[in-house]
Amino acid sequence: MQANLKRAFAEISQVLGLIAKFVVNFFETLGYLFKNKIFQPNLVSYGARFISSVTLPTIVIAIALGVVIGVQLGPQFVSKGVGSKLGILALLTMSRELVPIMGGFMIATQYGTAITAEIANMQITEQLDALKILKINPIYYLVLPAMLAGLVLAPLVFWLAVIFGTYSTFLTVWINEGLVWSSFQSGIMNFFHISDLLLCLIKACLFTVLLVILSATIGMNVGKGGAREVGTATTTTVIAGFITVIICDLICTMVYLE
């Protein structure tokens, strides 16, 4: 019993320590951002990594979700004469919730785990210590470019996913139920607001900032070891990233609907 309590206390202390380091890294990264100090070569490489790892999975999942919406709701909406409302339903569902959440998951699993693995390996092989000896802050050299690349690209990727997902809903209903584009888009023109677009873009930026800094923090928190510790760190990034996305999405949506 006592051993279990000690183990639980140690795990809680480790989590609290990780949260504290995350907060410190968060403000340090934003500090460099506001000072306009950016390491340009790493910015390009991280941007290419983001495009190659996040874009295709996010768009493919959005298309699949759009098809599901069309298959599940298309017959009911068209048969009841409210097919014109299906377009705005699909677009709002995609832009407000489905794409931001699934896109956040993709950032955590594809982009975030790569950052964690890279920094954890550098921590184990003492490359981070070498950077510090050379008076190069790892936050400036690694975390800031990764975050900025995601900030630039994530809103674009998310909105492309929204467009593809909504259009896949239309194609599904058009093929199965014969709903024409003019009817599908009439609800979009009448009910879609720019604030819905901004909500999606704000979530994209917020998720990117939090997930990149979280992934880097987990990588820096790895102790001595080898491949096993790197694997554990990437697994932690996925779990913590999923929890972060869900909690932040809930908070953003509650604030938006107030």
C-alpha positions as a printed Julia matrix, in Angstrom:
258×3 Matrix{Float64}:
   0.0    0.0     0.0
   2.74   2.41    0.97
   4.73   1.55   -2.14
   1.7    2.27   -4.32
   1.2    5.65   -2.65
   4.83   6.54   -3.19
   4.57   5.55   -6.84
   1.4    7.59   -7.3
   2.97  10.58   -5.57
   6.06  10.31   -7.78
   3.92  10.19  -10.93
   1.87  13.2    -9.83
   5.05  15.12   -9.05
   6.42  14.23  -12.48
   3.26  15.48  -14.19
   3.27  18.72  -12.2
   6.94  19.23  -13.01
   6.24  18.7   -16.71
   3.4   21.24  -16.59
   5.68  23.76  -14.88
   8.36  23.28  -17.56
   5.7   23.63  -20.25
   4.59  26.98  -18.83
   8.19  28.22  -18.68
   8.9   27.08  -22.26
   5.61  28.61  -23.43
   6.47  32.11  -22.22
  10.09  31.79  -23.31
   9.0   30.84  -26.85
   6.51  33.71  -27.03
   9.22  36.03  -25.75
  11.47  35.18  -28.7
   8.5   35.53  -31.05
   7.66  39.03  -29.85
  11.34  40.02  -30.06
  11.25  38.95  -33.74
  14.17  36.57  -33.25
  13.69  33.6   -35.57
  16.21  31.06  -36.84
  15.32  31.04  -40.55
  16.97  27.8   -41.82
  15.1   25.67  -39.29
  11.89  27.51  -40.14
  12.05  26.25  -43.73
  12.82  22.67  -42.73
  10.05  22.54  -40.15
   7.62  24.02  -42.66
   8.44  21.27  -45.14
   8.01  18.67  -42.39
   4.61  20.09  -41.44
   3.37  20.03  -45.02
   4.55  16.49  -45.66
   3.26  15.01  -42.4
   0.02  16.85  -41.6
  -1.6   18.07  -44.82
  -2.55  14.84  -46.56
  -3.85  12.94  -43.48
  -5.96  15.92  -42.38
  -7.55  16.39  -45.81
  -8.16  12.67  -46.32
  -9.87  12.36  -42.93
 -11.99  15.44  -43.68
 -13.1   13.92  -46.98
 -14.0   10.66  -45.25
 -15.98  12.52  -42.58
 -17.78  14.51  -45.29
 -18.78  11.3   -47.05
 -20.1    9.9   -43.76
 -22.22  13.02  -43.22
 -23.61  12.72  -46.74
 -24.4    9.03  -46.39
 -25.95   9.33  -42.93
 -27.9   12.59  -43.24
 -28.38  13.06  -46.98
 -31.38  10.73  -47.43
 -33.2   12.14  -44.38
 -32.68  15.78  -45.35
 -33.59  15.32  -49.02
 -36.64  13.14  -48.32
 -38.03  15.74  -45.91
 -37.43  18.6   -48.33
 -34.69  20.33  -46.35
 -31.73  19.39  -48.53
 -30.79  23.07  -48.76
 -29.88  22.99  -45.05
 -27.43  20.12  -45.47
 -24.72  22.38  -46.89
 -24.58  24.72  -43.92
 -24.8   21.77  -41.52
 -21.81  20.09  -43.16
 -19.79  23.31  -43.32
 -20.44  24.32  -39.71
 -19.74  20.81  -38.46
 -16.47  20.72  -40.37
 -15.26  24.24  -39.57
 -16.29  24.39  -35.93
 -15.44  20.92  -34.64
 -14.48  18.03  -36.89
 -11.57  19.54  -38.81
 -10.04  21.42  -35.83
 -10.17  18.32  -33.63
  -8.93  15.86  -36.24
  -6.36  18.37  -37.48
  -5.14  18.82  -33.93
  -4.85  15.07  -33.57
  -2.79  14.94  -36.77
  -0.49  17.7   -35.53
   0.03  15.79  -32.28
   0.58  12.38  -33.88
   2.55  13.38  -36.98
   4.27  16.7   -36.33
   4.45  16.66  -32.55
   5.86  13.16  -32.2
   8.57  13.98  -34.74
   9.56  17.02  -32.7
   9.54  14.98  -29.49
  11.66  12.2   -31.01
  14.15  14.67  -32.44
  14.59  16.66  -29.23
  14.56  13.56  -27.01
  17.34  12.03  -29.1
  19.3   15.28  -28.87
  18.78  15.3   -25.11
  19.99  11.71  -24.71
  23.05  12.27  -26.91
  23.82  15.55  -25.08
  23.39  17.67  -28.2
  21.17  20.08  -26.27
  23.96  20.52  -23.74
  26.32  21.27  -26.61
  23.97  23.98  -27.87
  23.86  25.53  -24.42
  27.67  25.49  -24.22
  27.7   27.38  -27.53
  25.23  29.83  -25.95
  22.42  28.77  -28.3
  19.08  28.38  -26.56
  17.27  25.19  -27.75
  13.97  27.07  -27.49
  15.25  29.61  -30.0
  16.98  27.09  -32.24
  14.37  24.29  -32.3
  11.03  25.15  -30.71
  10.39  28.64  -32.1
  10.89  27.71  -35.79
   8.71  24.6   -35.38
   5.95  26.66  -33.79
   6.12  29.47  -36.33
   6.03  27.06  -39.28
   2.91  25.48  -37.84
   1.32  28.88  -37.2
   1.73  29.82  -40.84
   0.61  26.52  -42.35
  -1.99  25.07  -39.95
  -4.77  27.61  -40.74
  -4.31  26.98  -44.46
  -4.34  23.21  -44.05
  -7.39  23.3   -41.78
  -9.39  25.49  -44.14
  -8.46  23.37  -47.16
  -9.69  20.35  -45.19
 -12.97  22.15  -44.45
 -13.49  22.87  -48.16
 -12.66  19.33  -49.26
 -14.79  17.81  -46.48
 -17.83  19.97  -47.26
 -17.55  19.33  -50.99
 -17.27  15.59  -50.39
 -20.61  15.8   -48.56
 -22.15  17.49  -51.59
 -20.74  14.93  -54.03
 -22.05  12.09  -51.88
 -25.57  13.54  -51.69
 -25.53  14.52  -55.36
 -24.58  11.0   -56.43
 -26.95   9.21  -54.05
 -29.9   11.61  -53.84
 -29.57  13.95  -56.82
 -29.26  17.14  -54.74
 -28.02  19.98  -56.98
 -25.28  22.44  -56.04
 -27.54  25.51  -56.05
 -29.7   23.95  -53.35
 -26.73  22.69  -51.34
 -24.96  26.04  -51.28
 -28.04  28.2   -50.65
 -27.95  27.44  -46.91
 -24.23  28.21  -46.82
 -24.75  31.62  -48.42
 -27.58  32.48  -46.03
 -26.23  31.24  -42.7
 -22.42  31.01  -42.8
 -20.62  33.88  -41.04
 -17.02  34.99  -41.09
 -16.86  34.27  -37.36
 -17.22  30.56  -38.12
 -14.16  30.76  -40.35
 -12.24  32.7   -37.7
 -13.09  30.1   -35.05
 -11.52  27.37  -37.18
  -8.39  29.45  -37.84
  -8.03  30.46  -34.18
  -8.26  26.83  -33.11
  -5.64  25.9   -35.71
  -3.21  28.49  -34.36
  -3.91  27.74  -30.7
  -3.59  23.98  -31.1
  -0.34  24.4   -33.04
   1.28  26.62  -30.41
   0.3   24.38  -27.5
   1.12  21.09  -29.2
   4.53  22.16  -30.49
   5.65  23.53  -27.13
   4.19  20.51  -25.33
   5.99  18.1   -27.69
   9.29  19.92  -27.24
   8.9   20.03  -23.46
   8.29  16.28  -23.3
  11.37  15.69  -25.47
  13.54  17.91  -23.26
  12.26  16.12  -20.16
  13.72  12.76  -21.24
  16.5   11.51  -19.0
  19.42   9.31  -19.89
  18.58   6.21  -21.86
  18.02   5.11  -25.42
  15.36   4.11  -27.9
  12.97   2.99  -25.16
  12.91   6.46  -23.58
  12.35   8.09  -26.98
   9.43   5.75  -27.64
   7.92   6.48  -24.24
   8.25  10.2   -24.86
   6.48  10.04  -28.23
   3.67   7.98  -26.69
   3.31  10.58  -23.95
   3.13  13.28  -26.62
   0.22  11.56  -28.35
  -1.77  11.06  -25.15
  -1.06  14.54  -23.77
  -1.7   16.06  -27.19
  -5.13  14.43  -27.5
  -6.12  15.64  -24.04
  -4.87  19.14  -24.81
  -6.82  19.33  -28.07
 -10.09  18.17  -26.5
  -9.85  20.53  -23.51
  -8.83  23.55  -25.6
 -11.52  22.82  -28.19
 -14.15  22.71  -25.46
 -12.97  26.02  -24.0
 -12.84  27.74  -27.41
 -16.3   26.52  -28.35
 -17.81  27.58  -25.02
 -16.29  31.06  -25.36
 -17.49  31.32  -28.98
 -21.06  30.34  -28.12
 -21.33  32.74  -25.18
